[in-house]
């Protein structure tokens, strides 16, 4: 995979990651769940406010009921004192309070009906939220599993694009290994045959030939010196020497030298 191909693959992966984050179902489900919980809290606050209002009206009705009883007592006392005018005024206030109590009872009844409706809706909403929470967690688990599977597939696909390069790399490494093994085997063979010393020795074949010629000249020179010492001239024919006999005599001399003296 070339540089441009790798760059293109990296950009595509980055863009896909941005798109996935922008439309993450897990986050959307969590957001919807939080919205439902907020709505539930609003319903609970509404029920609490309605209950507070109902309690306020009930207390006001209780005060009016106390006034009704007080006006009854006032009317009786006025009659006992022959004050019919006072008794009439007390009864008029009683009737006014009773009218207010009747209105309050109607309002309280309406509030109680609304409260019951809201409580029922609140219970239903709580049930729906709980069901949604269960579905949400299930859907999130499924999405995360699918996302993990997709990531694995994408990784395998990306690796597949580079398999050609990997295969060629392995092939080159194998060729180099075989070449090195062949070189090592050749060196071992040269070492076993003794040619390795010649190969590694200083100088080339010309140097070795010159050394050989020089050595032969030195041998010829020493032979000439020995002939002159023995009285043989250069023009005199050399006495043929029996090399085997000479070797035997030299061996006898060495044995005698090695024998211990008595």
DAMOVEN-V155750 format. One record per residue. N is the residue number from 0. RES is the residue in one small letter. SS is DSSP state (alpha for helix, beta for strand, coil for the rest). Layout:
N/RES/SS  N/RES/SS
//
This chain:
0/x/coil  1/x/coil  2/x/alpha  3/x/alpha  4/x/alpha  5/x/alpha  6/x/alpha  7/x/alpha  8/x/alpha  9/x/alpha  10/x/alpha  11/x/alpha  12/x/alpha  13/x/alpha  14/x/alpha  15/x/alpha  16/x/alpha  17/x/alpha  18/x/alpha  19/x/alpha  20/x/alpha  21/x/alpha  22/x/coil  23/x/coil  24/x/alpha  25/x/alpha  26/x/alpha  27/x/alpha  28/x/alpha  29/x/alpha  30/x/alpha  31/x/alpha  32/x/alpha  33/x/alpha  34/x/alpha  35/x/alpha  36/x/alpha  37/x/alpha  38/x/alpha  39/x/alpha  40/x/alpha  41/x/alpha  42/x/alpha  43/x/alpha  44/x/alpha  45/x/alpha  46/x/alpha  47/x/alpha  48/x/alpha  49/x/alpha  50/x/alpha  51/x/alpha  52/x/alpha  53/x/alpha  54/x/alpha  55/x/alpha  56/x/alpha  57/x/alpha  58/x/alpha  59/x/alpha  60/x/alpha  61/x/alpha  62/x/alpha  63/x/alpha  64/x/alpha  65/x/alpha  66/x/alpha  67/x/alpha  68/x/alpha  69/x/alpha  70/x/alpha  71/x/alpha  72/x/alpha  73/x/alpha  74/x/alpha  75/x/alpha  76/x/alpha  77/x/alpha  78/x/alpha  79/x/alpha  80/x/coil  81/x/coil  82/x/coil  83/x/alpha  84/x/alpha  85/x/alpha  86/x/alpha  87/x/alpha  88/x/alpha  89/x/alpha  90/x/alpha  91/x/alpha  92/x/alpha  93/x/alpha  94/x/alpha  95/x/alpha  96/x/alpha  97/x/alpha  98/x/alpha  99/x/alpha  100/x/alpha  101/x/alpha  102/x/alpha  103/x/alpha  104/x/alpha  105/x/alpha  106/x/alpha  107/x/alpha  108/x/alpha  109/x/alpha  110/x/alpha  111/x/alpha  112/x/alpha  113/x/alpha  114/x/alpha  115/x/alpha  116/x/alpha  117/x/alpha  118/x/alpha  119/x/alpha  120/x/alpha  121/x/alpha  122/x/alpha  123/x/alpha  124/x/alpha  125/x/alpha  126/x/alpha  127/x/alpha  128/x/alpha  129/x/alpha  130/x/alpha  131/x/alpha  132/x/alpha  133/x/alpha  134/x/alpha  135/x/alpha  136/x/alpha  137/x/alpha  138/x/alpha  139/x/alpha  140/x/alpha  141/x/alpha  142/x/alpha  143/x/alpha  144/x/alpha  145/x/alpha  146/x/alpha  147/x/alpha  148/x/alpha  149/x/alpha  150/x/alpha  151/x/alpha  152/x/alpha  153/x/alpha  154/x/alpha  155/x/alpha  156/x/alpha  157/x/alpha  158/x/alpha  159/x/alpha  160/x/alpha  161/x/coil  162/x/alpha  163/x/alpha  164/x/alpha  165/x/alpha  166/x/alpha  167/x/alpha  168/x/alpha  169/x/alpha  170/x/alpha  171/x/alpha  172/x/alpha  173/x/alpha  174/x/alpha  175/x/alpha  176/x/alpha  177/x/alpha  178/x/alpha  179/x/alpha  180/x/alpha  181/x/alpha  182/x/alpha  183/x/alpha  184/x/alpha  185/x/alpha  186/x/alpha  187/x/alpha  188/x/alpha  189/x/alpha  190/x/alpha  191/x/alpha  192/x/alpha  193/x/coil  194/x/alpha  195/x/alpha  196/x/alpha  197/x/alpha  198/x/alpha  199/x/alpha  200/x/coil  201/x/coil  202/x/coil  203/x/coil  204/x/alpha  205/x/alpha  206/x/alpha  207/x/alpha  208/x/alpha  209/x/alpha  210/x/alpha  211/x/alpha  212/x/alpha  213/x/alpha  214/x/alpha  215/x/alpha  216/x/alpha  217/x/alpha  218/x/alpha  219/x/alpha  220/x/alpha  221/x/alpha  222/x/alpha  223/x/alpha  224/x/alpha  225/x/alpha  226/x/alpha  227/x/alpha  228/x/alpha  229/x/coil  230/x/coil  231/x/coil  232/x/coil  233/x/coil  234/x/coil  235/x/coil  236/x/coil  237/x/coil  238/x/coil  239/x/coil  240/x/coil  241/x/coil  242/x/alpha  243/x/alpha  244/x/alpha  245/x/alpha  246/x/alpha  247/x/alpha  248/x/alpha  249/x/alpha  250/x/alpha  251/x/alpha  252/x/alpha  253/x/alpha  254/x/alpha  255/x/alpha  256/x/alpha  257/x/alpha  258/x/coil  259/x/coil  260/x/coil  261/x/coil
//
